[in-house]
Structures are given as structure tokens and as C-alpha cells.
Amino acid sequence: MRALGRVAASLGLAVALACAPAAASARTLVAISGTASPPISVFTLTPRPVSLTIDTRFSTDVPGELPATVAKAVIYFPHGPRVNGALFPSCDPRRLQRLRGAPRACPHGSRLGGGVAVGASPQFPGVIEHLKVDLYNGKGGRSIVFWLDGEAPVLISGMIVAPLAALHGGRWGYRLTLDVPHGLQEIASGIFASLLDFKVTTGGSVVRNGHRYGFIETLACPPGALVPMRGIFSFRGGASTTTDSYIACGHR
């Protein structure tokens, strides 16, 4: 395992959305949920900041099999909330990569939140890897930069720059696209990492002209209200799955 850790660290090929290819008979299942907090009980004409937690869990319909390798994930969010990324400082992904995820790589105020990722590998049954995830505002607020770092049992670090697009018309208001480069789907030759859980919280605020803005703001979020969201996941080999779910206002 120590040798594997040195290989993974030297190649720098780890990514939290890389999942191991499962047996042909196993179908990958994805459960996604969201929580917005704090709830907003009274409708207001002034948007209020909220934090958004997204939890994505991967499994299969065959006991003991690990999920398939994710090649792409697209998350759709509803109309209503406003994203103020353009008002926040931006983190340069090249500098973040060069400084290997060090917090000083990005300006103060550009970090939007963080979370954890949990992974495993079919080559090492029973071995679980926990990774820290940091989220940064991308250039002009048009992307979110994910930096992932794990130390045991394998040294893993990696980055995903996910475009965030505002949509006009139709059912959805925003689209977040996470393309996993081929080289990041396999952390070393013949070694795959299967993602089991990916949970992150996005929030933060910034002051502009004496007014405080949240990264995400909304006019209303009554306790217990549910708003739709969708995730579309594509896997190595061509399979894909679509998961419809909800963002709940307040804690469930």
C-alpha cells in the first residue's frame, strides 16, 4: 500500500469522481439529496444568503460489487435562487495545482466551502479512503473548483474545474458540469478508485459597497419545502443514469 501511495502521489491522478468499473451484471445506483439552510419562513423582497449541501451516494444492485467509473456528472438546479459568483474573488486553478492545494494559493474569500469524499478500490477489498474536499470560486464565478486531498491508505490529490452555467427558459436555472479527464479516472496503471459518497457544502459571503452578498441567495425557503434537482451520471463503457431528487429547506 505504501508503494501504491508513492505511485499515486507522483502521478497526481486521483479524483473524487473516479469510480471503479463494476461487473457487467451490476448496475450503478446513484442517490442524490440536497439541503438549503437556514430556512426562510417569511417572504422577503431582499434575497437572503443560504448554504447548500449536496450529498451523492453511489452503490450497485449487486451486493459486494463497487460502482462503475464516472466519466461525467451534470447537476441541474432549480430557478429561484441567485448565484453571486461574479462578486467573489476568483481562484486560479493553475496556481492551486502548482501549490498542491495549499490555502494560500487562492485569495481570501474565494473559498466557498468544503466536504468529504469516500472511496474504495476493487483491487483492495475492505480498504476505505477518506478525502477532504475544498471548493473555490472559479474565474468570474463561471465555475467551481474542487480540490481533493487524501492521505491514507493512498496519497491522493486532484482537481476538478466544473463550469457553472445560468440557464434561461426551461425547467432548470443552473447547470454544474463535472467532466472527469480520462487520466483522472484511473489513479495508476490498472488501479481504479470507486467513489461511494461525495458530500459538500457551498456557501460563503462577501461585502461589496457596504452590502453583504451570499454566494447563494434566495427570496424564500419555507421550512420543509422541497424544490427539484437532477443529476445525470455517465460511466466508462457508455452506461448512464439519471436521478431526480429534491433540495429541502432546513434540516431533514
Buried (B, 14 or more C-beta within 10 A) or exposed (E): EEEBBEBBBEBBBBBBBBBBBBEEEBBBEBEBBBBBBBBBEEEEEEBBBBBBBBBBBBBBEEEEBBBBBBBBBBBBBBBEBBBBBEBBBBBBBEEBBEEEBEEEBBBEBBBBBBBBBBBBBBBBEEEEBEBBBBBBBBBEBBBBBBBBBBBEBBBBBBBBBBEBEBEEEEEBBBBBBBBBEEEBBBBBEEBBBBBBBBBBBBBBBBEEEEEEBBBBBBBBBEEEBEBBBBBBBBBBEEBBBEBEBBBBBBEE
